[in-house]
Amino acid sequence: MPVPIPYVLVGLGLVMIAVSIPLVLRLIPMNRAYGIRTRKAFASESNWYELNAFGGKVFLFFGLFLVVVGFVGREVAPPPTSLWAPVFMVVPLLGLVPVFVLIYAYGRRLPG
């Protein structure tokens, strides 16, 4: 049985929130597997923590956005087998584009 789209959005939002909290709290040391990994982030340890804290906050808010969209949209969401189901799923995820732009723009302002 297909999972209703609002449940998928809420699940993705909760995962995004859980992954972003250690970044916001600056608990993740510099590594190549987890965090915002850009050239500027690897320029120094202070850049790493600054960029990851900022990126974590942006991802945290986007995760909250997905949770809200999932809860609000559960009454209007099409069934998972509908032709409109992919649209209802993809449109909120398009919000990732400005998320990445914000993080990249913030990183460009860091020294190094």
N, C-alpha and C positions, 0 to 999 in steps of 0.2 A: 504494500500500500504506500503510495507516494506521501511524502511529508508535506503538510501545508506550508506554503511560502512564508507566512508570518512567523511560523516556528523557526524556519531556516534563518530569517533575518534576525530574530531575537537571539538565536544560538550564535550566529556570527558576531553579533554585537557583544554578547557576553564573553566570547573568546577574545575579541579585540580588547575589551576592557581588562580582562585578566592578564593579557600579554603586555599591555601598556603600563600597568601599575608599577612593576619593578623598574621600568624605564623612567617614569616620573619621579620615583623615589631615589633614583641614581644608584641602584643596587647592582647594575650590570657592568662589570669591568669591560675594558676594550677587548673585543674578540671578533672573529670573522663569521660567527654563526647567528648571533641574536642582537638586534638593535638596528639603528639607522646607520648603515654602512656606506659612507661616502668618503671621497678623498679628504674633504675638510674634517670629517669626524676623526679620521685616523691621523690628522696632522699633529694633534696633541691630546693629552688626557683630558685637559679642561674642555677642549672642543668636543671630545667624545661625550662627556657628561652633559654639556650644554645642549648639544644638538639632540641627544637622546631624550633628555628631559622635555625639551620643547616638542619633539616628535611624539613622545609618549602622551603628552597632554592633548595634542591634536588627535591622535588615534583614540584616546579615551573619550573625547567628546564625540568623535564619529561613531564609536561603539555605542554610546548613549543614544545618539541619533537613530542608529539601526534598531535598537531595542524599542524606542518610542514608535518608530514607523511600523515595526512588527506588531506592537500592541494596538495602535490606532487602526492599522490596516486590516486587522483580522476580520472585521465585519464586511469589508469591501473587497477583500482579496479574491481573485478568481480561484477556482479549484485547480489543483496541481496539474491536471490533465488538459486544462484549457489552453488555447493558443495564446491567450493574454498572460499566462503565468510567467513566461520568461521576461516579459516587459515589466511586470510587477516586481520581479526579482532584480533585474539589471538596473532599472532606473535609480533606485536608492544607492546602488553600488557605484554609480557614476560620480557620486560624491567623493570617491577616492581621488579623482583627478585634482580637485583643489587642495585636498589634503597633501598630496605629494608636491604640488606647486608651493604651498606654504612652507613645507619642510625644506625644500630645495632653496627657496628664497632666504629663509633664515640661515641656512648653512653657508650661503654665499657671503653673508655679512660677518661671519666669524673670521678671526685672523688665521693666517697660514695659508 
